[in-house]
Amino acid sequence: MKMTSKIICGIALIALTFSTAYSQKFDEKRMERDLKIAEDILGTLSRGESGIRFSNNIESNYMPDFGVVFSIPKVSYIYTSQGSNVVYGNGRRTYVISSDDDDDDDEIAVVDAKKLEEDRDKKSKEAEENLKEQMTIFLVDYADLIGQLKPSDRIVVQSRGTDSRIFYINNNSRNKKGSLTAQIMKSDLIAYKQGKLDREGVIKKISFKSPEENSAESKDLELFATIFARLYEPDLSSTYYSSSRSLGYTTLEGFGVTFSMKVYSSSSDNGWHTIRTTGESGLTSEERDSKVNAMYPEFEQTFKENLMDYGRTIKSLAADETLVFKVKLTECRGCEMPEEIEVSVKAKTLQSYAKGSISREAGIGQITVKKKG
């Protein structure tokens, strides 16, 4: 019995030592470098015949005990039956305005709206297949370049809602809800590298979910997105504000939900600045930056308070899943405040607060904030 106990203790000690060594050796800067390189690879793969362009808008995130997630913008495809002409429609007819270089008069032609819609849907399907192929190439041939991942970690590539920073010629294109997601385990890539899986075998290990499969949206997430956006309109916020009426988000099974947000602080007119949430106006750039920088501690604190107060309305997350906010902050030249923050809290913390099991202050204390820039 004593010998058995010693063996068990020995095994536990080895496991603890390995875990401690792993955490001590983890290099955050190296991971950040690897992810930036991987982002560039994804961007380079996009420069094919498919017409996808997202090289400057890819986001990546390392999540301990989960893996890495790459988020790419969902692309609207440009299509008209009349080349590069401008197309608009009223639901029944589609009009094409074409301009002849030899004639100053514009010509308006009526085309078959149903055919145009069918062609557009065909292009959209082709785009999805192209994106799926690019995801496959990235995961099989390049994802292994990301070091420090454990065999149990996942590598995920997921499309997200359209990014307002991207210019789309055809703004009337309809976008499917949901996102295309591709996922593979690090252990499968290790097996492929060791020759235990051939290329066809490792491709079969990739788990795909189509936009249709990912389109089921929880009403509580939609409601929370609207509530949080309202909290950061200029009349309710005392620091920075958002210009969106709702917030974009992506869900990931086994991890949780990630919301994206961009906040601003001021408007300008002929070189003079006005801070919209306080009403202060006639500020120079230096005065504006000084006041904006001083606002950051209050912004971070109230953000955590709002997350605790309203995050408990979310019912669809499992206790071990996470609510994450990626917030791009307002511009502030030469300031100490970060350029971006990632705020996260476990769903079980929000659920405990909703039940009264923990205090508001205790819940806020369990919210983590990562700062970048």
N, C-alpha and C positions, 0 to 999 in steps of 0.2 A: 504493500500500500504506500509506504514511504517512497519507494522507488518510482511508483506511478505519479505521485504528487510532484516529485522532483522533475520528472520528464515534462509534465504539464506546465510547471512553472518555467522550465527552460524554454519550451516552445513559446509561451507567452512573452518571455523576456526577449527572445529573438524577434518576434513580431513587433514588439514595442520599439526595439532598437531600430528595426528597418523603417518603421513609420516615422520615428524621430529623425533618422538620417535623411529620409526623403524630404521631410519638411524643411530641414536645415539646408539641404543642398538646392532646394528649389530656387531658381534664379528668375526673378520677376522681369528683369530687363531683357534677359535672353528670350523669355516667352513673348514679350512685347515685340522684340525684333523678329522672331519667327512668324508671328501673326502678321506683321506688316509685310514681310516677304510673301506670305501666303496670299494676302490681299492683292498684291501686285500680280501674282500668278493668275488669280481668278480674273483680274482685269485684263490681262494679256490674252487669256483664253476667249474673252468676249469679243476680241477684234477679228472675228471671222466673217463669214458670209451671212450670218444670221441677222446682223444689224443690231445686236444688243450692245449697249454702251453703258457700263456702270462702273468703270475702272476707278473713278474718283469718289464713289459713293458707297463703297463696301465698308461694312463695319464688322469687327470681330470682337469676341469676348471669351476669355478663359474663365471657366467656372469650376472651382475646386470640387472634386468628387463627382463631377459630371462630365467635363470635357471642354471642347471649344465649339463655338457657334459662329458661323459666318452669315451675315445678313446682307442680302443684296436687294436693291430696289426692283420692284416689279415694273417691267418696261411696257409702255404703251407703244404699239406698233403703228407706223404711219402707212396708210394705204388709201389711195383714191384710184378710181378707174380712169382718171384723166391725167396721169403723170403727176407733176408737181403742182397742179392747180389747187385752189382752195375749195374745200367741200363743206357744205353745211346742209342741214335737213330739218324738217318739221315732223318727222315720224312717219309720214306717208310718202313724201317725195324728197329726193335728194337733189340739190342744185349744185352745179359746178360752175364757178366763175373762172373763165379762162381769158388770158390777155394775149393778144396777137402783137408781136413786136412791130409789125408793119401797120398796125391800126391802133389808134388811141382809144377806140370804143371797146368796152368790155363785152364779151359774149357770155350769155347765161344759157347753159344747156341743162336739160332735165334728164337724169339717168334713173335706171331701175334701182330703187332703194333696197328692195329685197335681195337683188343680186349683189349689190354693194355690201350689204350686211353679211351675206354668205361668204363672199370673198374675204371680208375682214375677219370673220370667224375662222376661216381656213388659215389665214396668215397667223392668227393668234395661236392656233393649234400647232402650226409649224414652229412658232417661236418657243412654245412650251417644250417641244421635242428637242429643239436645239439647246435649250437651257439644260434639259435633263442630260443630254450628251456631254455638255461642258462640266456639269457637276460630277458626272461619272469619271471623266478624265482627271479632274482635280483630285477627287478622293482616292482614286487608284494609284495615280502616278506621282502626286505631289504632297498629299496630306501627311505622308510619313516624314516629311521634312520638319514637321512641328515636333520639337523635342520635349522631353520631360513629361509626356503623357503616360499614364498608367494603362496596362492592358484593359482595364475595366472602363476606361474613358471612351467617350464618343466624339466623333467629328461630324458636325452637322452643317449643312449649307441650306439656307432657307431664304426664299424670296419674301419681301415685305411689301407693304402698301407703297403706292407711288410716292416718290420723293419730290417735294416741291422745288428742290434745287435743280431738277432736271427739266430741260425744255422739251415739250412735246408739241409738234406741229398740229397733230390731229387731236385736239382736246375733247372731241366728241366721241372718242373711242370708249367703248364700254370695257371696264375692267372686271374680271371675275373676282368675287370675294374669296378669301382664303389665300393660301400660298403653296407653292411647290416646295417640298422638303425632301432632302436626301440625307441619309445618316448611315454611318458605318462605325463599327467598333474598332478601337486601336488593336485589339487582339487579332482581328481578322487581317489587318495590315501586316502585323508581325508574322502571321502564318504565311501570308503571300510572300513576304520578304525571305522567309526561311525555306520556301519551296514546298510548303505543305498544301498550298492552294495555288492553282494556275490562274491566269488572268480571268478566264470565264468564271471560275469558281469564286473569286473575290468580288467580281461584279455582281454575282448573285447574292452576295452578302449585303449589298447596299439596299437599305430600306427606303422606298419612295412613297410619298403621300402626295396625291394630286391636289390642286386647288379645291376640287369638289369635295374630297375627303376631309380637307382642313377647313371647310367653309362654315361648319357649325359654330356659331358665335354665341357665347353665353351673354344673356341680357345683363347680368350683373357687371360684366366687364365693360360693355357698352355704356351702361349707366355711370359706372365709376369714371370712365374716360370723359364723359360729359361733365360730371360734377367737378372733377379736378381741373378741367379746362376753365370752367366758370370761376373757380377760386382764384385763377390767375389772370382774370380780366382786370384792366386798370382800376376799375371802381372798387374792387374787393381786395386786391393785393396792395401791400404797403411797401413792397420792394420792386421786384422785377415782374414783368407781365408776359403773357403769351398772346399771340394773335390768332390762335386756332380756337374754334368752337368745340372741337373734340380732339382727342389725342390718338395717334396711331399706336398700334400694339401688335405684337406677335406672341403666339402661345406655342409652347413646346412641351409635349407630353413627357412627364417625368421630371421636368424642371420647373415650369410655371409660366409666368407671363412677363413680358418686357414691354414697357411703355417708352415711347420716345417723345421728347419735348424740347422746344427751343424757346428761350425767354429773352426779352429785350428790356431796355430801361428808359430809353429817351427817344425823342424826335428832334430834328434840327431844321433850322430855317436861316439861310444866309450866314451860316457859321455859328449861330447861337442855338443853345440846346435847352430843351424842356424835358424834365423828368416827369413822365406822365402820371405815375402813381402818387407823387407828392405835390404836383402842380408847380414845382419850382421852375422858373423860366429865366431867360436872359443869361444863361451860364456859358462861360467859355469852355473850351474842350478840357482844359486842365481842371476847372471847377467841377465839370460834369464827371470826369473820371474819378476825382477824389471822392465825390459823394456816392458814386456807383460802387466803388471799391469798399467804402465803409458800410454799405448795405448788405454785403455778402453774409456776415455771421447771422444777421437776423433772417435772411432768406433761407439759409440752411436750417436754422432752428424751426421756423414756421413751416418749412416743407416737411420736416419729420413729424411735426404736430399734426399737420393736415393728413399725412399718410396714415397716422395712427387713428385719427378721428373718422376718416372716411374709407380707409382700406378695409375696415371690418364689414363694409357692405358687400364685399366680394365673398360669395359662397361656393363658387365652383372650383376653387383650388384645394388640392389635398393638403393635409397638415404639413407634410414634408416638402411641399413645393414652395417656390419663392416668388415674391412680387418685386420686380426690379424697375427702376426709373433711370433712364439715361437722359441727362439734361445737358444741353449745350447752352452755356451761359452767354449773357450779353457781352459785347465787345468792351474792353477796357484796357487801353494802352498803358503799358508800364505798371500794371496793377499787380498786387499780391494774390488776388483772388484767382481760383482755377479757371481754366477755359471750359472744362466739362466735369460733371460729377456723375457718379453712378450710385444711386441710393437703393438699398435692398433690405427686405425684411421677410422672414419666414411667415408663411400663412398661419402656422400654429401660434405665432405671437399675436397676430391680429384676432384669431379665433379666441385665444385666452382672454384678451382684453374685452372682446364682445361679451364673453360669458362672465366677466367680472373676476376672473381668476388672478389677473395681475393688474396693477395700477397703470394709469396712463404714463407716468414717469418711467416705470419699469419697462413698459413696452417700447417707449422711445429710446431707452437705453440699449435695446436689442437691435436697433436699426443701424446699419453700417453705411458709411459714406466713403467712397473711393474718389480721389481727386486726380485730375489729369491736367497738365499744362500749367 
